[in-house]
Amino acid sequence: NQRDTSDSPLVVLISQSGARKVFGTENPIGRELLLGSAKSTGDRAQIIGIVGDVRSTQVALTNDVELYRCWGQENVPFVNLAVRSALPTDAVTKLVRTVLAKFDAGLPIFQPQSMDAVVQTSLGQARLMMTLLGIFAGIALLLATIGIYGAVAHTVEQRTGEIGVRMALGAQTADVLRLVVTQGMKPVLFGLAIGLGAAVALGRLISAQLYEISPHNPALLVATATVLAAAAFAACVLPARRAALLNPVQALRAE
């Protein structure tokens, strides 16, 4: 308050995370901290309050230890002035200049910007990393889809002669499709199960790049597995249906 001046005993506020880190479960009110600053070193300041954690360095993480000093006891040549307003940034800047001019017409305002711009800047690197990761993941999904379709379709195509024999012996088209899909999808489903398990196990490696979202997003994992399974299913059904609709004699000559 107004009694905390340069001539009075030093006081300080500490953040909740800082209090837990320094004092554990003990009550920090009334305890002293040994502080160092540009003006002095070894100053003892009494803790007179605890405040909530803030995110002044990274949007995704709260600060580890945050201390608040009185302006009369410790100040800096540059300050950040925050103004809440629904007006555009230029209009707010003009109003602030008008108010400051009443105190000192020579006070400059450096880099006025909206809070949205501040947040966007702080998220720039993480956004770039996730954009690149998303592009590479999309390419990987496309290649995996093409690879699975090609491998399964090639395997089914090689069984055209076998399908012809089954059709010649009286097998129905539905029976052939059911057989091919059952046998063709088994290794695909086995591979998807292994892939999902690996994705869950390794998801923590990218958790540091994510904000308010889990690396084990079930909707995303299910969607990815569905796309790959659908590609494999199509690779089983289309060649098998094409072979089943052929004349058995032509199917037998396919080899």
Disulfide bonds with the S-S distance in Angstrom:
none
